[in-house]
Amino acid sequence: MSGVGSSTQLAAATTEAATVSTVVPADTDRISSSPTLTAVDMKELEELRLRNQLLRAENAELQSKLEDERTQRRQSQLDENHYSLEAKACREAIEKIDSKAQVLALHDELHHLRKKCDIYAAALEESRSYFFEMKRLYMEVSPHLRSFSGDAPAHHAAPS
């Protein structure tokens, strides 16, 4: 997220989290039968609410960017189709005049390189999705790894 957007979203999320925490639930019988939350639990709950709001804001921003990229991609594909038809017509006209023109060889090479770039772009997009999946999994597993590494000295110190 950008610095300016982050601070605005943080302020909005903080305000919303504060509003959510001050709302009194209508079902007070259920709450009275549940265990009382300690100050630490309440603080953790507020932090989770705040983080949830930040993640929702970030998700909305990313969804917006994705939609913009899709729109641009659709437009560029329409433009590309138009230009490829025009290029094909020009190529045919040049072939009629001079079938061994250097510009035709350059066009073929450019076309070949464009196909290679498309393959690389697809591979990059695939690796990018793998990266984000690995990042998500790491964030999911990281607390467990920290708890195990925190327990490890206790296991080593205990006599076998």
C-alpha positions, 0 to 999 in steps of 0.5 A: 500500500502507498504511504498516504493511502495507508495512513488514511486507511489506518485512520478509517479502520481505527475509527471503524474498529473503535465504533465497532467496539463501542456498539452494545450487542442486542443479545446480552444474555449470550454474552453474560454466559460466555467467559469474561475477556481480560484486558489482554484479550480485549486488546488482542481482539481490537488489534485483530479487528484493526488488522481485519479492517486494514486487510479489507481496505487493502483487498478493496484497493487490490480488487480495484487495481485488478479491475483497472488492469483487466480493462486496460488489457481488454482495450490493448487486446482490441487495439492489438487485433486492429493493429495486427490486421493492419500489419497483415495487410501491409505485409501482404502489400509489401510482399507483392512489391518485394517478397525478399524485403528486409522489413518482412524478415524484421517483422517475422523476427519481431513476431517471434520475439513477441510470442516469446515475450508472451510466454515469459509474461505468462510464466512471470504471472504464474510465478507471481501467483505462486509467490503470493500463495507462498507468502500467504502460507508463510503468514499462516504457518509463521506463528506456529513456527515461532511457538515451536521455536519458543518451546524448543529451548524448554525441550532441550533444557528438560532432562531426557 
